[in-house]
Amino acid sequence: MRSWKRSGVVAPTLADTGAGGKKRKAHVEKFDDDQSIPKSFPGHWTEPDVRGILYAMQGRVCAYCGADISEAGIDVEHFRPKGNVVEDPGHGGYWWLAYELSNYMLSCTICNQRLKKDRFPLLDAAQRVRYPQRHLLAAEPKVLLDPAEEDVESMLALDPAAILNGRIVPNPALAEPAAGRVRQTLDFFRVNRKAPQVRKRRELIKEVQKAVDEGDLQKAKEYAIRYRQHSLVARLTLGEKAPGALPTPAEELHWLIGELASELLQKIEDVESGGGELDEREAKELAWALAAIWKAPPSGTSADVEQFLVERGLAEFVKDYLQKLT
């Protein structure tokens, strides 16, 4: 789990004039009219522009367990459940957030479909927010860590008793109730009990240590890029071994743009050589991702992003998507 910034870009699908935005408006108007809570939610959050902006925010990494979602399955996950809350059956869900980018994260299918589902525990159930109290949402005492709103990296550490096992624990300096929230989040998503992911974290720690021991700090730095799988353990390991080699936000963003651009070039080639609908859709997602970074880069300037895309021969292609963003 790594911290990342939410994009200030609006996905056209979720804008007031988009399909998701119109559905959001209809839900609100219906509730205001007769207090009815919507039960049907067309999946507009799966559209390429929405997924692309999420790629721009967090890469291809599960927001919760750190797995590579290009391998583990990609879901657009509603942080606060849209249609039901397991812990409060009478709540009806956070339906007014169904088409809000601020409520989305990318997660692997296991974390979303098997573990989280419609669950959203609170430290105090009596303070669960409903639509009329939506202005109190930020103060809702949630249990699960929010990597887009909280400095989760400062809240996590490697277990000093078993560092090579890749077990993630609360930062020893963390006080209650924050430490309890970390423990509950780790247990909720089985972060230390997903054997394949624990194994990958363990191997990554060894690779970082090896790179540092051999003096290859550039290689060690790349492992710690926040947009790479399980980069938290790489960052924590590197922070202990060679803190001066930790990647800067600019270096992390440059890596992400490079990855997205390389994938897009490959997808364009696939489409041009007769690829099908899936190739076209994936190309659009990548183009939207680069357009979102160009529009509102989390570090550096838009001019830097543009220059990179010009050098890759992608500026004109991505500009068509950029012009549709607000």
N, C-alpha and C positions, 0 to 999 in steps of 0.2 A: 504494500500500500504506500503510495507516494502522494504528496500534496500536488495539486495542479490548479491553474486558474481557469475559471469559467470565461468563455468568450463573450464579448459584448456584441457580437454579430447576431443578427436576427435571421433565422432560417426562413426563406420565403414560404415554405409550407406552414410555418407556425405564425407568420405575420397575420394581421387582422384580415387581410384579403386572401390568405392562403386557406387550403382545405382544413388544416388543423386549427387555424385561427377562427375560421367561421364556425367550426364545431364547438370550440371553446365558448364563443359568444352565444351560440344557441343553448348550450347547457346552462349558462348563467341566466339568460333571459327566462328559460323555463323554470329554473329554481325561484327566481324573483317573482314569477307569476303565480306558481302554485306550490312552492316548496318541495317539488319533486327532485329526487336525486337521480342523475342519469345512470343507466345500467349498461349502455352500449357505447363502446369506444373503438371506432375504426382506427387501425394501426398506422396513422399518419407519421408517427415517430420513426418508422422504418424507411422513410423516403431518403433518397441519396443525399439531399442537402442537409438533412438533420444528422444523419450518420457521419457525413463528411465533417461537419463542424465539431462533432464529438471526437473524431479522429484528430482534428487539429488541437483539441484541448488535452487529450490524454494518450494519443498514440493508439497502439493496438494492444493495450495492457488492461487486464481486468482491474477495475477500481478497488476491488476488495482483496482478492488473493494474490494479485500480481502476475497471474498466468498470461501467456501469450494467447490472446483471444482469436488470433488468426488460425491457431491450432486447436484451441479448446472450445471454439464456438462463440459467435458474437451475438450478444443481446443488447438492445437498448433498454436499460432497466430504470423503472420509476423508483426513485429513492423513497418517496412517500407513496404507498400503494394507491392506485387511482380508483379502484372500484370496491375495495373491501379491506378491512383491517382485522386480521385474525384475532388480535388481542382485544378487540372491541367490536363484536359483530353488529352492534347497532349503529356504528359510526357511519357506514356507507362509503368510506374511502375519501381520499383527498382528490375528489373528482375534478375540482377546479384547477388542479395542477397537471391534468392528463396531457395537456398540449403546451406545457411550459418547458423550455429548454433548461431552465434552472433546476428542474426536478429530474433531469436525465443523467445517467452515467452509463458508460459501456462496461459490461461485465461478461464473464464467461457464462455459459449455459448452466453449469453446475451451481454457481453462486446465485444466479437469478432464479432458475426454474426448480431446483431441488432444495435450496437452502432458504433463500429469502422469501420467494413467492409473495404472499400478501401480508407478510409480517412487518411490524414496525413498533418494537417495544419502546416504552417510555420509562423514565425513572419514577415518574408520578403520573399514573393513568388518568387522574382527575384533571390534568392540565392538557389533555389531548385537544387539539384545535379543530373546530369545524368551520365551515364556510363563513358564517357571520362573524367569527373571531379571527379571520385569516390574517389580520394585521398583527396578531400575536405569534405568528408562526416561528419567527426567529428565536423567540424565547421558549418554545416548546422543549421540554427536557428530554430530548432523544437519547437513546442508549447508543445506537450505532454511530461510529465516527463518520464524518463527512469530509472526504479528502479535498473537496472543492472549497470548503468553508473553514476548515480547521487545519492547524499546523500539525498534521498527523505524524510527520517525520520526527518532530521533537518529542512525540509521545511514545515512540517505539524504540526498541533496542534488541540486540541479539542476546540470548541467554548466556551470561558469562560462564555458567557451569557446563554448557554444551555448545560452544560457539560453532564448532564444526558441524553440528547437526542442523544448523540453520533455523533453530527455533526462535520465533519472535515473541518478545515479552514486553510488558510495559516498561518504559524508561524508569529506572530505579528512583530518579529524582521526582517522579510524578506523584502528586498527592491524590488522596481520595476527594471527590468521587471519580475524578478523571481516570485514575488507574483502574478502577472497577469497570469503567466504560470500555477501556482498552481490552481488558480480559474478556469481557462479554462479547465484544466485537470479534476478537480472535476465535473464541469458541463458536460464535454464531456462524461464522463462515468456515469453520474447521481449518483455519489457516495452518495450524501445526499438526493436522491429522489427514491432510491430503497427501498421501504417500508420494505420488509422482512429482508434486510441486515441492515437497520438502526435499526430495532427492535432487531436484534441479537447483534449489537454493544452496544445498550443501556443496554441490559441484561448482557452483558459481563462486562461493566463498573461496574454495581451493584455487580456482583460476585467478581470482583477484590477488590472492596471496602470492601465487607463483609469479604473476606479472610484476608485482612489486619487488619480490626477491630478485628477479632477473633484471630489474632496472627498466622495465618496459612500462613506464607510467602512463603513456598514451593509451596502451591497450587496457590497463586497469581503469583509466578514466572513462573509456567508452563503455565498459560494463556498467558504470554508475549512472549513465544517461537515464533520466527519469522515464523516458518513453520506451525503455527496454524492459523485458520481463524480469521480475524479481530484482529490479535495480536497487530496491531499498537495502537488501543485504549487502550488495556490492558497495553502496555508498557508506553504510555503517562500517564495513570492513576497511574500506579505503580511508575513512575518516580516522580510524585507529592507526593504520600503517603509514599513510602519507597524505595527511589532510590538505596539503598544498596542491595535490593533484586532482582534487574534486572538480568536476566540470562546472563551468559557469552557466547561467541561464542562456547566454548567447550561444555557447557551444552546444548545449542540449537542443536548442531550437534549430541550429544549423544541421545537426544530425537528423532531426525529425524531417525537416524540409527535404534533405537529401534522400531519405528513405521513401517519402511520399512521391517525390519527383521520379525516382528510379522506377517505382511501381507503376506510376502513371505512364511513363514512356513504354514500359512493357505492355500495359493494357491497351494503349493506343495501337501498338503493333498487332496485338491479338485481334482487336476489332477490325483493323484494316485487312487482316489476312483471313477474314471470314468468321470471326468469333460471334457467339450468340448473345442473347439478351443479358445473361449473367456478366459477360465481359463488358458489355456496354454500361451496365449498372455500376459495376465496380470502378470503371473509368470515371464515371460521373461522381462517385463518392470521393475519389482521390482528387478530382479537380475542385470539388467544393471544399475539401479540406485545405488545399493550397490557397484557394481564393480567400477562405476565412482567415488564414494566417497573414496573407497579403493585406487584407482589410484591417486587421487588428492584431498585429504580432504581439505575443506576450513579452517579448524583449526585442531590443533593436528597433529598427524603423521599417516602414512599408517599402521605402526605397531600397533597403538592403535585400528584402525579399524579392522585389521586382528584379534587381540586378541578378540574383541567383537564378531566377526563372528565365531571364533573358539568356544567360549563359547556357542553360539547359535546353533552350529552344522551345520553352513551354509558355512563355509570357502571353503570347497572343491567344493560345488555346485557353489558358486559365482566365484571361481577361473577360471572356464571354460570361463566365460564372461570377467574377468579381463585380461586374456591372449590375448583377441582380441582387446583390447584398446591400443591406441598409445598416 
